[in-house]
Amino acid sequence: MINTNNTITTTAGTAFEQRFQAAPSAGYCWSVDSLPAEVQFIGKSHIPSERNAPGDPATVVFRFKALSVGTFVLRFLYKRPWEKLGNTFEVVVRVLPV
């Protein structure tokens, strides 16, 4: 898996991940907004900062598996749960044959 400038290049059948910085103490969280059928969502985890002090940012890790060859777009949303609008971030996933 290679992640450069919002592009991930991987091979079919391979797991990959996307990481984001987040401010969970301010109520903000990342979510998957759009997921093509050719990409399987495996899970989401959080990694606290090394200091783990109140207000410190955290890293959010999304894990996926590429199911078939092609080019797909994943869209993520960053917002607080009670807000209707948020910031979006798109990642292009290029899946190559094994």
C-alpha positions in Angstrom: 0.0 0.0 0.0 1.3 3.5 -1.0 -0.5 6.6 0.2 0.7 9.8 -1.6 -1.4 13.0 -2.0 -4.8 11.5 -1.3 -4.0 8.4 -3.4 -3.6 4.9 -2.2 -2.2 2.2 -4.5 -2.6 -1.4 -3.4 -3.4 -4.8 -4.9 -6.6 -6.8 -4.9 -7.2 -8.8 -1.8 -4.9 -6.6 0.3 -5.8 -4.6 3.4 -4.9 -0.9 3.6 -5.5 2.0 6.0 -6.2 5.7 6.0 -5.2 7.8 9.0 -6.4 11.2 10.1 -5.7 13.6 13.0 -8.8 14.4 15.1 -9.8 16.6 18.0 -12.1 14.2 19.9 -12.2 16.4 23.1 -13.9 19.1 21.0 -16.5 16.6 19.8 -15.1 16.2 16.2 -14.9 12.7 14.7 -14.1 11.2 11.3 -16.6 8.9 9.6 -16.8 7.1 6.2 -19.2 9.1 4.1 -19.0 7.1 0.8 -17.7 3.6 0.3 -17.8 1.8 -3.0 -18.9 -1.9 -3.0 -15.4 -2.9 -4.3 -13.9 -1.8 -1.0 -14.7 -3.5 2.3 -14.7 -1.6 5.6 -12.8 -3.7 8.2 -12.7 -1.4 11.2 -11.8 1.9 12.9 -9.5 2.5 15.8 -8.1 5.5 17.8 -4.5 6.1 18.8 -4.1 8.7 21.6 -1.2 11.2 21.5 2.0 10.2 23.2 1.3 12.5 26.1 -2.4 11.5 26.3 -3.3 14.8 27.9 -6.7 16.4 27.8 -7.2 18.3 24.6 -4.4 16.5 22.7 -5.2 15.4 19.2 -5.7 11.7 18.4 -5.0 9.6 15.3 -8.0 7.8 13.8 -7.2 4.7 11.7 -9.6 3.3 9.2 -8.9 -0.1 7.8 -10.2 -1.4 4.5 -9.7 -4.3 2.1 -9.6 -3.9 -1.7 -11.9 -6.5 -3.2 -11.4 -6.0 -6.9 -9.2 -4.2 -9.5 -10.1 -0.7 -10.5 -10.0 2.9 -9.3 -12.4 4.0 -6.6 -13.1 7.0 -4.4 -13.5 6.9 -0.6 -15.1 9.9 1.0 -14.7 10.8 4.6 -16.5 13.3 6.8 -15.1 15.3 9.7 -17.7 16.9 12.0 -19.4 16.9 15.3 -22.4 14.5 15.5 -24.9 17.3 16.1 -23.8 19.3 13.1 -25.4 18.9 9.7 -22.4 20.0 7.6 -18.7 19.1 8.0 -15.5 18.9 6.1 -15.0 16.2 3.5 -11.8 14.5 2.4 -11.6 12.2 -0.6 -9.0 9.4 -1.2 -8.6 7.8 -4.6 -7.8 4.0 -4.2 -6.1 2.4 -7.2 -6.3 -1.4 -6.9 -3.9 -3.3 -9.1 -4.0 -7.0 -10.0 -1.9 -9.3 -7.8 
